Amino acid sequence: MGLHVVIVGGGIAGLSTAWYLQQEVAAKGLDITYTVLEEGSRWGGKILTEEVVWGENGRFTIEAGPDAILTQKPWALQLAKQIGLQDALLPTNQLPQQVFVWQKKRPIPMPDGLFLTVPTRLMPFARSPLISPSGKLRMGLDWVIPPRRDAADESLADFVRRRLGKEALDKIAEPMMAGIYNADAEQLSLLATFPRFRELEQKYGSLIRGMLAARRSRKAAGHGRSALTPFVSFTGGMRMLVERLVPMLDGECRLKTGVTAIQPLPDGRYCLMLNTGHALTADVVVLAVPAYVAARLIRPFASEAAHLLDAIRYVSTGTISLAYPIASIKRPLNGFGMVIPRSQNRPINAITCTYLKFNRRAPEGYALFRIFFGGSRHPEMIDLTDIELLTVVQQELALMLGITAEPVLHRIYRWRQGNPQYDVGHLARVDAIEAALPAGLYVTGSPYRGVGVPDCVRQGQETAVRLVQTATQSQLTPLKI
């Protein structure tokens, strides 16, 4: 008898686990089968693209979740190439790539050469009105402030304040970096989100010195400009990744099939009770679901792991996409978008100019914006009615971009309890969760070691490899003859 693996959750982490398990099985000639279960009616989790036909030849391509993959983290890009999406990759537009910060009741451009929070080009930074003269001097003290030598975790806010000062935190790090995680910078784990910062501090004694050294090293190694932009999507939207991947999975893949309970069996296997009224037996179970769902399923037989899983907090977030004739924008942003610092106390978190970021996302003559709301800043926004939310967002666009016209199109998406929070100590918590899980049980995905699409793909791959290694070492998986 071979080994049967059940993967619970059909988001990109679960699907990636299935894909890389399939590759491991084929490469090593193993007798392993798998089933993927998804409670919802579609695959992809937070990857959700909607296309709206407009006129005879136009269309709006609207992303409800992630709109791109980061090419510096190669795993999603590698997956895309493995499944034949090389020719569908869509880079961001070369110009303009400017990002603005809402400050002093106006959009101020981020200075050129600013990497996350760290200035790497002196003159653009010196001329920028974003940071005050005293704030710039405080950031410059990074050159002489002694590094922290211990390995203990700390919050992103504490780290940036210590190295670069409060103004750099409030105007740059909080909206840019904490915004990626929809998190409060005062609670966000540095080691779980930006470990490179700690590495640079300890190696070079200064973030700025470390960034400059890294840039020189890349140039010396001949790493010039990549053919790809830092972010890429797909010509038909992010859904192409899912739509191409799922038909290439040779295991059984079931939609509208949720797991209501898991029961360990005396022989070491697991019995999964399904919402269809049926049951499924598995030698190995991979839980690619939110941490609180995993906790509920394993609590009856793995209380310690369930307790640790429950400690991973979640927040609710949402996006609203709105389309307007370009002519109705009185103060257009000549760039990819704008972040709004928490200190400005606005009800929205950021704006993406989708029509400028990627080609073919809006018909000619139209602008498409995506506005982010909710999260740790304004959790009450998620509970507004659609009409209330639309009113608030239109007021913000009137203030910031001078748009007073009614949108020709809008789409609202809410992700309730959809964003895990990487609080200080997160990686130690994840290590403890993995150590407390019973044999044959794995967790993977955004609650653990990275929230973006590339990190979820990587975790799926690592889970598949670890699963196969453990199974073969335990001699549970006979080779095919």
Secondary structure as UniProt FT lines:
FT   STRAND          3..8
FT   HELIX           12..28
FT   STRAND          32..37
FT   TURN            45..46
FT   STRAND          49..54
FT   TURN            55..57
FT   STRAND          58..63
FT   STRAND          69..70
FT   TURN            71..72
FT   HELIX           75..82
FT   TURN            83..84
FT   HELIX           86..88
FT   STRAND          89..91
FT   STRAND          99..103
FT   TURN            104..105
FT   STRAND          106..109
FT   TURN            112..113
FT   STRAND          114..115
FT   TURN            116..117
FT   STRAND          118..119
FT   HELIX           122..127
FT   HELIX           133..140
FT   HELIX           141..143
FT   HELIX           156..164
FT   HELIX           166..168
FT   HELIX           169..178
FT   HELIX           179..180
FT   TURN            181..182
FT   TURN            185..187
FT   STRAND          188..189
FT   HELIX           190..193
FT   HELIX           195..204
FT   HELIX           207..220
FT   TURN            221..222
FT   STRAND          231..234
FT   TURN            235..236
FT   HELIX           239..245
FT   HELIX           246..248
FT   STRAND          252..254
FT   STRAND          259..264
FT   TURN            266..267
FT   STRAND          270..274
FT   TURN            275..276
FT   STRAND          279..282
FT   STRAND          284..287
FT   HELIX           291..298
FT   TURN            299..301
FT   HELIX           303..310
FT   STRAND          314..325
FT   HELIX           326..328
FT   STRAND          337..339
FT   HELIX           342..344
FT   STRAND          350..353
FT   HELIX           354..357
FT   TURN            359..360
FT   TURN            364..365
FT   STRAND          366..374
FT   TURN            375..377
FT   HELIX           379..383
FT   HELIX           386..401
FT   STRAND          409..420
FT   TURN            424..425
FT   HELIX           426..436
FT   TURN            439..440
FT   STRAND          441..443
FT   TURN            446..448
FT   HELIX           453..473
FT   TURN            474..475
//
